[in-house]
Amino acid sequence: MQAQPQITDGGVPPYAEAADFGEVFTEEMHSLYLLSFLLTADKDKAEQCFIGGLGECLEGISAFMEWARLWARRAIVKQAIRMIGPAPDSTEHWPLVSVKNAAVASPDNNLLAAVVSLSAFERFVFVMSILERMSDGDCLSLLRCSRRELDLARELAVRFLATTDTGSDYLHEALHAWRMFLISPQLA
């Protein structure tokens, strides 16, 4: 699914440098901050997460130039995981978690508020696996959870978010808009 890096004339693909990551964070500031906010569910923590992800990239992530944007997003995810420490709730209580969250949902069915109201683990699973389209293997590795925990959290998050819809297809529209936002080149 990931593109192969292009080889330059010297036969070695170019690596991203600190300045390249700085450019990525500048060009995609809004998208990366939104990712930080969706993961942390807190404005101040999102700012810290954004700065921490930038710092990690500037300190020398070795990544091919073509993968710099992907690695910037991954740095944000890793920083958010370190900050929040999302862990699955006891699987025997998960249906209750979803019911508890339903009461927290915004009365005007704001999808952003609904995502933020998910439990930390469900929120991370939803953002990482559905919005960011990370592989299950990457999600399992980063979140250090079982396949069952990942699948249950994703199912509960999607079910809960589907209940916030009252006549319009907000979830599908939001997912489509998010994917288009990630695919299209960003304006500075």
N, C-alpha and C positions, 0 to 999 in steps of 0.2 A: 504494500500500500504506500510505503514511503518511496519517494523518488531517489534514484541512485545519484550520487554526487557527480558533477561534471568534472572530467579530468582536464587540467590546463595543459599547455604545451609541454611543460616539464614532466608530465605523467603523474603528478601528485595533485589531488584535489585541494583547492585553497581552504584554509581554516579561517574561521571567523576570529577577529581580534576584538579587543575591548571596544574600540571605536565602532566596530560593526554592531556589537550588541547595544551600545549607546544609541546608535541610529535606530535600531529595531524598537527599543523602548520609547524613543521619541516619536517615531511614526505610529506606533501602536499603543500609545499611552492610554487612550480611552478603553480599548479592548482589554489590555492587560490589567488596568485598574478594575474594570467590571469583573473580570475573572477573579481577581483578588477579593473583591467585595462579595461575590457569590459564594466563594469558598469560606471566607471568614465570618460573613454575616454581620460585619461591624465596620463602620467607616474608618475609625482610627486604626483598627487592626489591618484593614485593607491597605491603608497607606504604608504601614510598617511592612506588610507582606510584599507590596510593590517594590519598596526600597530594598528589602532583603533579597528579592529575586534579582533586581538589577545588580546589587552588590555581588551576588554569586556569579553572575555572568561576567562582570568586570574583573573578577578575581581569576578568571582563566578557565572557563569551561572549554574543553577541547571539542569543538564541533565543526563539521564542514560548513562552509559559508552558506550553502543552500539550506542547511538545517538550522540556521541561527534563530529564525522565528519560532520554530518548533521547540528549540532548547530554551528560549526565553519563556515560553508558556510553561514548559516543564519546570523551570526554575521557580516560577510563581507557585505552581502546584506543590512542589516539594517544600517551599518556604511555608505555605499555608498548613501543610500537614505537620511540620515541626511546631508551628505556633498553636494550632488547635488540638492536635492529637486525636483526630476522629477515630473512634473505636466502635465496633458494633455493640448494640445493646444485647442483652440476653435474648436469643432468638425465640424463646418461649413467650416473651412479652412484646414482640414486634407488632402484632396486630394492634395492641393497645397504644403503642407509640404513634401509629398512623391516626388512630382515633383522636388522641390527644392533640396532634398537630392540626387536625381538621377544625378544631375549635379555635385555633390561633389564626387561621386564614383570614385574610382581609375581607371585609364585607363587600367591597366592590370588586372582589376577585382579581386583584392585581397579581399577575403571575410572578413578578419579581418578589413581592412580599411573600407569596406562597413558597417560592424556592428558599428564601431566607428563613422561613419558619420551619423547614424540615429539620429533623435532628441532624447533628453535625455529620454523622456517618452517612445517612441517607443523602444529605446535601452533597457531600464529596463524591459519592458514587454517582449521583445524577449528573453533576457538573462534569466530572471526569469522563464517565463512560458515554453519556448521551450528548452533552453539549460540546465537549472537547473531542469526542470520538476516540478516546484512548482505548487501546486493546484491553481485553479482560486480563491478559497477562501483565500488562503494565499496571493496571488498577490493583490487581492482587499483590504485585510486588511492592508498590508504593504504599498501599494501605495496610499491608501485612494482615490480610484476612483470608478466610476460606472462600472457595467458589460459592458455597451455599450462602454465606453471609453477603457476598457481593450480589448474587442473584436476588436474594430476598430484599435487600435494601433498594436495588434498582426497581424491582416490581412495586414495592410500597411507595417509593417516591413518585413513580409514574402514575400509580393509582390515585395517590393523594392530589397530585397536580391536575389530574383529569377532573377531579371533583370541583376544582375552582372555576371550571368553565360553565357558564350559564347561557349558552345559546350561540356563542361564537367559538371558533376553533382557535382560541388563544394559544394553546400549547403547540399546536402544529405551526401556527404562524410564527410564534416566538422561536421555535426550533429552526424553521426555515430561515428566518431573519438572522439568527445567530450563525448558521452555516454560511450564509451569503456574506456576512460581515467578516468571517474568518477567511473566506476564499478570495474576496475582492481586494485589490490593492488599497491600502489605507492612505488617506491624504494627511499630510502633517498639520 
